[in-house]
């Protein structure tokens, strides 16, 4: 059977601040997870439009497309093309799950929710000649998931080919989070077995890893066992966590001991009323400054996330947020405009209040305003968003932020990381277009490893001590990407 797996390109805003490097970071792990269920005689083609051109002049029998909200129109166009050519088209992903009736108009079958049960069932039905129109996830377990097909990943096209996910979803339920609609009807956070996660890490070449889990620290017992097993592997890694887990005793230390060097932290807002309204309770009554100091004291760089446009935000929120982040010495910041994604509690609340202004999915990209803000107009919100990016990444702000560190090593590390991320877009354009982005990985590793001098260890050797097993986590689970295949989208 000829199978084509496609990740369509996201719509991009034309701006000098919007760099293509974002889409050359990680391979589509979810699609290679789907490929693992195919047979040895199946002919599999994987295309990621962010890093390569899509050839529409072929004749696959089965086309599978992963749909983000901002790639929805592009996804539907590709789907319509292949259906006219006679191929069977299956669509899945977060957007498909949140708006199944819309997606069904462009597909022969749609798959809703995580794919551990829906994708294998669809394949059985398809091979038997009677596929259903719709498959809804009911089972939430990673048991029996086969090892992902990393052989399909074109590693040279990605800065971070060693991306990995060892859990699905998040234990928290924030109103604006798109992932809650994806997990409706079942568990919204679950992990794989620790031994399987460690085995997958051991199989990956090189030193650097990026955990794409929505919340790697979401189950402290699982995370602690994972970190203990990783100690001695000589890895350098990045991940995402929350303020409350950063402040928790012992867990951060174990993460640092096994190679944590950079953490994405969702601060989102400094206003407690906003936090309560969006049900981001894990940030309430937490010392943001204490969390920043704790990470920096352990040599961990921070990518801080901030959301503008919550109901308590006025037009002073942009400058205040930037100033706080710069004075705290946060290395990089990611800013977002609050976006009422369909299927979320935020969308339902704004829809009922008549505050949704359009449903152009290309503009649901956290860079455009799709609702009526409470304390400013939409134009002010968009202008403030772009101003925040400009102000945070000026040379002066980068220097001020780096000077917040007490040691020269930390200052140089901050300056190199922040400047490389935002100030060299022409360089990144050239590197990506010449397909040499993977050659920049040693530079990333050097910056990440700048917290202290350490003797490098071979990563191909197994840990010195046996990998721990954790009671309560079922045996036999395999690696499964969450941000792409499950928690953010079914097929990424």
DOMARLO-384538 format. One line per field, with one value per residue (C-alpha): residue number from 1; residue in one letter; chain; x, y, z. Coordinates in nm, 2 decimals. Example, Ala and Ser with C-alpha at 12.3 -4.5 7.8 and 13.67 -1.06 7.14 Angstrom:
REM DOMARLO-384538
seq = (1_2)
type = (a_s)
mol = (A_A)
u = (1.23_1.37)
v = (-0.45_-0.11)
w = (0.78_0.71)
REM end
This chain:
REM DOMARLO-384538
seq = (1_2_3_4_5_6_7_8_9_10_11_12_13_14_15_16_17_18_19_20_21_22_23_24_25_26_27_28_29_30_31_32_33_34_35_36_37_38_39_40_41_42_43_44_45_46_47_48_49_50_51_52_53_54_55_56_57_58_59_60_61_62_63_64_65_66_67_68_69_70_71_72_73_74_75_76_77_78_79_80_81_82_83_84_85_86_87_88_89_90_91_92_93_94_95_96_97_98_99_100_101_102_103_104_105_106_107_108_109_110_111_112_113_114_115_116_117_118_119_120_121_122_123_124_125_126_127_128_129_130_131_132_133_134_135_136_137_138_139_140_141_142_143_144_145_146_147_148_149_150_151_152_153_154_155_156_157_158_159_160_161_162_163_164_165_166_167_168_169_170_171_172_173_174_175_176_177_178_179_180_181_182_183_184_185_186_187_188_189_190_191_192_193_194_195_196_197_198_199_200_201_202_203_204_205_206_207_208_209_210_211_212_213_214_215_216_217_218_219_220_221_222_223_224_225_226_227_228_229_230_231_232_233_234_235_236_237_238_239_240_241_242_243_244_245_246_247_248_249_250_251_252_253_254_255_256_257_258_259_260_261_262_263_264_265_266_267_268_269_270_271_272_273_274_275_276_277_278_279_280_281_282_283_284_285_286_287_288_289_290_291_292_293_294_295_296_297_298_299_300_301_302_303_304_305_306_307_308_309_310_311_312_313_314_315_316_317_318_319_320_321_322_323_324_325_326_327_328_329_330_331_332_333_334_335_336_337_338_339_340_341_342_343_344_345_346_347_348_349_350_351_352_353_354_355_356_357_358_359_360_361_362_363_364_365_366_367_368_369_370_371_372_373_374_375_376_377_378_379_380_381_382_383_384_385_386_387_388_389_390_391_392_393_394_395_396_397_398_399_400_401_402_403_404_405_406_407_408_409_410_411_412_413_414_415_416_417_418_419_420_421_422_423_424_425_426_427_428_429_430_431_432_433_434_435_436_437_438_439_440_441_442_443_444_445_446_447_448_449_450_451_452_453_454_455_456_457_458_459_460_461_462_463_464_465_466_467_468_469_470_471_472_473_474_475_476_477_478_479_480_481_482_483_484_485_486_487_488_489_490_491_492)
type = (x_x_x_x_x_x_x_x_x_x_x_x_x_x_x_x_x_x_x_x_x_x_x_x_x_x_x_x_x_x_x_x_x_x_x_x_x_x_x_x_x_x_x_x_x_x_x_x_x_x_x_x_x_x_x_x_x_x_x_x_x_x_x_x_x_x_x_x_x_x_x_x_x_x_x_x_x_x_x_x_x_x_x_x_x_x_x_x_x_x_x_x_x_x_x_x_x_x_x_x_x_x_x_x_x_x_x_x_x_x_x_x_x_x_x_x_x_x_x_x_x_x_x_x_x_x_x_x_x_x_x_x_x_x_x_x_x_x_x_x_x_x_x_x_x_x_x_x_x_x_x_x_x_x_x_x_x_x_x_x_x_x_x_x_x_x_x_x_x_x_x_x_x_x_x_x_x_x_x_x_x_x_x_x_x_x_x_x_x_x_x_x_x_x_x_x_x_x_x_x_x_x_x_x_x_x_x_x_x_x_x_x_x_x_x_x_x_x_x_x_x_x_x_x_x_x_x_x_x_x_x_x_x_x_x_x_x_x_x_x_x_x_x_x_x_x_x_x_x_x_x_x_x_x_x_x_x_x_x_x_x_x_x_x_x_x_x_x_x_x_x_x_x_x_x_x_x_x_x_x_x_x_x_x_x_x_x_x_x_x_x_x_x_x_x_x_x_x_x_x_x_x_x_x_x_x_x_x_x_x_x_x_x_x_x_x_x_x_x_x_x_x_x_x_x_x_x_x_x_x_x_x_x_x_x_x_x_x_x_x_x_x_x_x_x_x_x_x_x_x_x_x_x_x_x_x_x_x_x_x_x_x_x_x_x_x_x_x_x_x_x_x_x_x_x_x_x_x_x_x_x_x_x_x_x_x_x_x_x_x_x_x_x_x_x_x_x_x_x_x_x_x_x_x_x_x_x_x_x_x_x_x_x_x_x_x_x_x_x_x_x_x_x_x_x_x_x_x_x_x_x_x_x_x_x_x_x_x_x_x_x_x_x_x_x_x_x_x_x_x_x_x_x_x_x_x_x_x_x_x_x_x_x_x_x_x_x_x_x_x_x_x_x_x_x_x_x_x_x_x_x_x_x_x_x_x_x_x_x_x_x_x)
mol = (A_A_A_A_A_A_A_A_A_A_A_A_A_A_A_A_A_A_A_A_A_A_A_A_A_A_A_A_A_A_A_A_A_A_A_A_A_A_A_A_A_A_A_A_A_A_A_A_A_A_A_A_A_A_A_A_A_A_A_A_A_A_A_A_A_A_A_A_A_A_A_A_A_A_A_A_A_A_A_A_A_A_A_A_A_A_A_A_A_A_A_A_A_A_A_A_A_A_A_A_A_A_A_A_A_A_A_A_A_A_A_A_A_A_A_A_A_A_A_A_A_A_A_A_A_A_A_A_A_A_A_A_A_A_A_A_A_A_A_A_A_A_A_A_A_A_A_A_A_A_A_A_A_A_A_A_A_A_A_A_A_A_A_A_A_A_A_A_A_A_A_A_A_A_A_A_A_A_A_A_A_A_A_A_A_A_A_A_A_A_A_A_A_A_A_A_A_A_A_A_A_A_A_A_A_A_A_A_A_A_A_A_A_A_A_A_A_A_A_A_A_A_A_A_A_A_A_A_A_A_A_A_A_A_A_A_A_A_A_A_A_A_A_A_A_A_A_A_A_A_A_A_A_A_A_A_A_A_A_A_A_A_A_A_A_A_A_A_A_A_A_A_A_A_A_A_A_A_A_A_A_A_A_A_A_A_A_A_A_A_A_A_A_A_A_A_A_A_A_A_A_A_A_A_A_A_A_A_A_A_A_A_A_A_A_A_A_A_A_A_A_A_A_A_A_A_A_A_A_A_A_A_A_A_A_A_A_A_A_A_A_A_A_A_A_A_A_A_A_A_A_A_A_A_A_A_A_A_A_A_A_A_A_A_A_A_A_A_A_A_A_A_A_A_A_A_A_A_A_A_A_A_A_A_A_A_A_A_A_A_A_A_A_A_A_A_A_A_A_A_A_A_A_A_A_A_A_A_A_A_A_A_A_A_A_A_A_A_A_A_A_A_A_A_A_A_A_A_A_A_A_A_A_A_A_A_A_A_A_A_A_A_A_A_A_A_A_A_A_A_A_A_A_A_A_A_A_A_A_A_A_A_A_A_A_A_A_A_A_A_A_A_A_A_A_A_A_A_A_A_A_A_A_A_A_A_A_A_A_A_A_A)
u = (0.00_0.13_0.08_0.16_0.19_0.17_0.24_0.11_0.28_0.14_0.03_0.30_0.26_0.50_0.72_1.09_1.05_0.89_1.18_1.16_1.39_1.08_0.96_1.29_1.33_1.15_1.05_0.69_0.71_0.34_0.35_0.64_0.45_0.16_0.41_0.52_0.18_0.22_0.35_0.69_0.55_0.38_0.55_0.56_0.64_0.67_0.65_0.69_0.61_0.80_1.13_1.06_0.83_0.52_0.50_0.14_0.21_0.21_-0.06_-0.07_-0.36_-0.39_-0.31_-0.30_-0.29_-0.23_-0.42_-0.33_-0.58_-0.35_-0.28_-0.65_-0.71_-0.39_-0.47_-0.82_-0.67_-0.43_-0.70_-0.94_-0.66_-0.59_-0.95_-1.01_-0.71_-0.88_-0.68_-0.85_-0.78_-0.78_-0.76_-0.67_-0.54_-0.65_-0.84_-1.02_-1.12_-1.25_-1.44_-1.52_-1.81_-1.60_-1.31_-1.54_-1.63_-1.27_-1.20_-1.31_-1.24_-1.16_-0.99_-1.08_-0.86_-0.54_-0.46_-0.36_-0.69_-0.83_-0.54_-0.49_-0.87_-0.88_-0.60_-0.77_-1.10_-0.92_-0.73_-1.06_-1.23_-1.49_-1.34_-1.58_-1.63_-1.54_-1.33_-1.34_-1.07_-1.20_-0.89_-0.62_-0.31_0.03_0.04_0.13_0.24_0.53_0.86_0.84_0.99_1.28_1.43_1.18_1.31_1.53_1.76_1.97_1.67_1.61_1.80_1.67_1.62_1.64_1.30_1.11_0.79_0.74_0.39_0.07_-0.12_-0.11_-0.26_-0.38_-0.70_-0.65_-0.94_-0.74_-0.55_-0.64_-0.54_-0.84_-1.07_-0.84_-0.86_-1.23_-1.40_-1.11_-0.78_-0.60_-0.26_-0.08_0.28_0.47_0.67_1.00_1.21_1.08_1.15_1.51_1.55_1.43_1.67_1.96_1.88_1.91_2.26_2.45_2.41_2.12_1.75_1.44_1.14_0.82_0.60_0.34_0.45_0.75_0.72_0.35_0.38_0.66_0.71_0.75_0.98_1.20_1.25_1.32_1.58_1.75_1.77_1.92_2.19_2.53_2.41_2.59_2.29_2.20_1.83_1.55_1.18_0.87_0.76_0.54_0.62_0.49_0.71_1.02_0.96_0.90_1.19_1.44_1.29_1.47_1.80_1.75_1.66_1.98_2.20_2.10_2.13_1.85_1.98_1.68_1.31_1.00_0.79_0.44_0.42_0.15_0.04_0.15_-0.21_-0.38_-0.73_-0.63_-0.49_-0.82_-1.03_-0.83_-0.81_-0.43_-0.43_-0.08_0.06_-0.15_0.04_0.37_0.67_0.77_1.09_1.18_1.12_1.35_1.62_1.60_1.64_1.92_2.10_2.10_2.23_1.90_1.81_1.44_1.21_0.92_0.58_0.34_-0.02_-0.16_-0.53_-0.68_-0.97_-0.76_-0.50_-0.49_-0.24_0.02_0.06_0.31_0.57_0.53_0.57_0.88_1.04_0.98_1.12_1.43_1.51_1.47_1.73_1.50_1.70_1.42_1.05_0.76_0.47_0.11_-0.22_-0.49_-0.67_-1.02_-0.95_-1.27_-1.35_-1.20_-1.38_-1.25_-1.41_-1.74_-1.74_-1.65_-1.89_-2.18_-2.08_-2.07_-1.70_-1.57_-1.51_-1.42_-1.34_-1.06_-0.84_-0.53_-0.54_-0.59_-0.21_-0.16_-0.03_-0.37_-0.67_-0.98_-1.20_-1.31_-1.07_-1.21_-0.98_-0.83_-0.92_-0.79_-0.55_-0.39_-0.36_-0.18_0.04_0.14_0.22_0.47_0.61_0.68_0.88_1.08_1.15_1.25_1.49_1.67_2.04_2.00_1.74_1.96_2.26_2.05_1.91_2.25_2.38_2.13_2.35_2.62_2.89_3.05_2.99_2.61_2.62_2.79_2.56_2.25_2.38_2.47_2.14_1.91_2.10_2.12_1.74_1.62_1.89_2.02_1.72_1.91_2.17_1.89_1.72_2.04_2.12_1.77_1.75_2.08_1.97_2.25_2.05_2.16_2.52_2.42_2.35_2.70_2.67_2.34_2.51_2.80_2.57_2.36_2.67_2.80_2.68_3.00_3.29_3.22_3.37_3.16_3.05_2.96_2.59_2.60_2.68_2.41_2.37_2.61_2.33_2.02_1.73_1.47_1.12_0.84_0.56_0.23_0.35_0.25_0.52_0.55_0.47_0.67_0.77_0.48_0.50_0.24_0.28_0.25_0.08_-0.14_-0.16_-0.15_-0.25_-0.31_-0.08_0.21)
v = (0.00_0.35_0.58_0.95_1.13_1.51_1.80_2.11_2.44_2.68_3.02_3.28_3.65_3.86_4.03_4.08_3.94_3.62_3.38_3.06_2.88_2.81_2.56_2.40_2.29_1.96_1.68_1.56_1.29_1.21_1.12_0.89_0.74_0.66_0.51_0.26_0.09_0.03_-0.30_-0.38_-0.40_-0.06_0.22_0.52_0.88_1.15_1.52_1.82_2.13_2.35_2.21_2.06_2.10_1.89_1.70_1.67_1.47_1.13_0.86_0.74_0.51_0.66_1.02_1.11_1.48_1.64_1.96_2.26_2.54_2.78_2.51_2.41_2.58_2.46_2.11_2.11_2.22_1.93_1.69_1.80_1.76_1.40_1.30_1.42_1.21_0.90_0.87_0.79_1.09_1.07_1.39_1.41_1.65_1.91_2.12_1.82_1.71_2.06_2.11_1.76_1.86_2.12_1.88_1.60_1.80_1.75_1.39_1.03_0.96_1.18_1.07_1.25_1.28_1.08_0.81_0.51_0.34_0.53_0.49_0.11_0.05_0.27_0.08_-0.25_-0.13_0.03_-0.29_-0.48_-0.25_-0.09_0.22_0.43_0.80_0.89_0.75_0.88_0.80_0.63_0.45_0.65_0.43_0.40_0.02_-0.15_0.16_0.05_0.23_0.53_0.53_0.76_0.63_0.84_1.17_1.37_1.47_1.71_1.94_2.01_2.19_1.95_1.61_1.45_1.56_1.32_1.29_1.06_1.17_1.30_1.62_1.81_1.76_2.12_2.26_2.62_2.78_2.91_2.58_2.42_2.08_2.02_1.98_1.72_1.50_1.55_1.23_1.06_1.11_1.43_1.34_1.01_0.88_0.60_0.34_0.48_0.20_0.25_0.62_0.56_0.30_0.55_0.81_0.56_0.50_0.86_0.97_1.28_1.47_1.71_1.62_1.83_1.70_1.82_1.71_1.98_1.93_1.69_1.74_1.68_1.35_1.40_1.03_0.95_1.25_1.17_0.81_0.93_1.18_0.92_0.69_0.96_1.06_0.96_0.96_1.28_1.45_1.82_1.87_2.13_2.09_2.27_2.30_2.51_2.76_2.54_2.25_2.47_2.57_2.22_2.07_1.82_1.76_2.05_1.94_1.59_1.73_1.95_1.66_1.47_1.75_2.01_2.34_2.53_2.53_2.68_2.83_2.95_3.27_3.40_3.69_3.86_3.95_3.70_3.80_3.69_3.37_3.29_3.38_3.14_2.87_2.87_2.79_2.63_2.99_3.14_3.24_3.14_3.36_3.42_3.60_3.31_3.06_3.26_3.28_2.91_2.82_3.06_2.95_2.60_2.72_2.67_2.92_3.03_3.08_3.27_3.26_3.56_3.61_3.95_4.04_3.88_4.08_4.26_4.37_4.73_4.89_4.91_4.53_4.52_4.75_4.61_4.25_4.33_4.53_4.25_3.99_4.19_4.29_3.92_3.82_3.59_3.47_3.44_3.53_3.41_3.65_3.56_3.73_3.55_3.33_3.17_2.84_2.65_2.38_2.56_2.70_3.04_3.02_2.91_3.20_3.46_3.32_3.34_3.70_3.79_3.88_3.66_3.88_3.63_3.26_3.30_3.02_3.16_3.45_3.22_3.22_3.42_3.71_3.85_3.95_3.74_3.88_4.20_4.28_4.41_4.71_4.80_4.77_4.49_4.72_4.83_4.47_4.37_4.68_4.61_4.25_4.35_4.63_4.38_4.16_4.46_4.59_4.26_4.18_4.51_4.50_4.72_4.48_4.18_4.35_4.45_4.10_3.94_4.19_4.06_3.75_3.77_3.58_3.65_3.30_3.35_3.69_3.56_3.26_3.48_3.72_3.44_3.25_3.56_3.72_3.40_3.34_3.67_3.90_3.69_3.62_3.67_3.41_3.16_3.22_3.13_2.83_2.69_2.74_2.58_2.28_2.32_2.39_2.07_2.20_2.46_2.20_2.20_2.57_2.52_2.25_2.48_2.75_2.51_2.36_2.70_2.68_2.50_2.30_1.93_1.62_1.50_1.14_0.91_0.90_0.57_0.38_0.26_0.41_0.28_0.15_-0.04_0.17_0.20_0.06_0.26_0.07_0.18_0.25_-0.04_-0.23_-0.24_0.12_0.29_0.64_0.85_1.22_1.42_1.78_1.66_1.32_1.35_1.64_1.92_1.73_1.37_1.35_1.59)
w = (0.00_-0.09_0.21_0.22_0.55_0.52_0.77_0.58_0.63_0.89_0.77_0.84_0.91_0.70_0.95_1.00_1.35_1.24_1.17_0.98_1.23_1.44_1.18_1.13_1.49_1.53_1.30_1.29_1.55_1.53_1.17_1.22_1.51_1.27_1.03_1.30_1.26_0.89_0.76_0.61_0.26_0.28_0.08_0.32_0.22_0.48_0.39_0.62_0.42_0.66_0.54_0.20_-0.10_-0.14_-0.47_-0.57_-0.89_-0.73_-0.68_-0.31_-0.21_0.14_0.23_0.60_0.69_1.03_1.07_1.29_1.31_1.11_0.85_0.82_0.48_0.34_0.47_0.31_-0.02_-0.02_0.09_-0.19_-0.45_-0.35_-0.32_-0.68_-0.78_-0.63_-0.30_0.03_0.26_0.64_0.85_1.22_1.47_1.72_1.47_1.33_1.68_1.77_1.45_1.31_1.09_0.91_0.85_0.74_0.43_0.31_0.41_0.36_0.73_1.03_1.35_1.67_1.98_2.06_1.82_2.03_1.95_1.65_1.41_1.45_1.42_1.11_0.95_1.02_0.87_0.57_0.48_0.52_0.27_0.51_0.68_0.89_0.83_1.19_1.47_1.82_2.08_2.39_2.53_2.69_2.73_2.57_2.61_2.28_2.09_1.87_1.85_1.62_1.27_1.32_1.00_0.81_0.97_0.75_1.03_0.84_0.79_1.16_1.43_1.69_1.54_1.88_2.00_2.22_2.42_2.72_2.84_2.70_2.78_3.10_3.45_3.46_3.29_3.18_3.00_2.70_2.64_2.31_2.43_2.66_2.37_2.22_2.54_2.60_2.71_2.88_3.06_2.97_3.12_3.12_3.09_2.93_3.12_3.25_3.12_2.77_2.78_2.89_2.61_2.35_2.48_2.46_2.10_2.00_1.87_2.00_2.32_2.28_2.35_2.35_2.54_2.37_2.65_2.75_3.11_3.16_3.54_3.55_3.74_3.99_4.06_3.69_3.63_3.93_3.81_3.46_3.58_3.80_3.50_3.28_3.52_3.37_3.01_2.94_2.78_2.75_2.73_2.72_2.82_2.95_3.31_3.54_3.81_4.09_3.98_3.96_4.32_4.44_4.64_4.49_4.15_3.97_4.12_3.98_3.64_3.64_3.75_3.44_3.19_3.21_3.07_2.94_3.05_2.89_3.17_3.12_3.34_3.11_3.33_3.65_3.74_3.98_3.87_3.51_3.65_3.83_3.53_3.31_3.58_3.57_3.94_3.94_3.91_4.19_4.51_4.35_4.35_3.99_4.10_4.32_4.04_3.81_4.07_4.15_3.78_3.73_4.04_3.89_3.56_3.37_3.11_3.08_2.78_2.94_2.79_2.82_2.70_2.63_2.61_2.92_3.07_3.33_3.08_2.96_2.73_3.00_3.01_2.73_2.87_3.22_3.11_2.90_3.18_3.43_3.20_3.12_3.48_3.58_3.33_3.14_2.84_2.58_2.58_2.38_2.36_2.25_2.19_2.38_2.12_2.17_2.00_1.91_2.16_2.46_2.76_2.66_2.32_2.46_2.71_2.45_2.20_2.44_2.52_2.15_2.16_1.88_1.58_1.31_1.24_0.98_1.11_0.93_1.19_1.50_1.53_1.86_1.66_1.56_1.77_1.70_1.98_2.15_2.43_2.76_2.83_2.49_2.12_1.89_1.71_2.04_2.14_1.82_1.82_2.18_2.10_1.83_2.04_2.32_2.09_1.95_2.30_2.46_2.18_2.13_2.18_2.49_2.65_2.57_2.74_3.04_3.08_3.05_3.31_3.56_3.59_3.86_3.67_3.34_3.22_3.27_3.11_2.79_2.78_2.80_2.54_2.29_2.33_2.31_2.02_1.82_1.86_1.74_1.60_1.31_1.09_0.76_0.87_0.97_0.63_0.45_0.66_0.63_0.25_0.20_0.42_0.67_0.98_1.15_1.14_1.39_1.66_1.80_1.86_2.05_2.26_2.34_2.46_2.66_2.82_2.92_3.28_3.39_3.26_3.27_3.13_2.84_2.85_2.56_2.50_2.32_2.64_2.88_3.23_3.48_3.70_3.59_3.47_3.74_3.71_3.87_4.04_3.90_3.54_3.32_3.14_2.76_2.67_2.40_2.31_2.18_2.09_2.27_2.15_1.80_1.77_2.07_2.29_2.04_1.73_1.63_1.34_1.39)
REM end
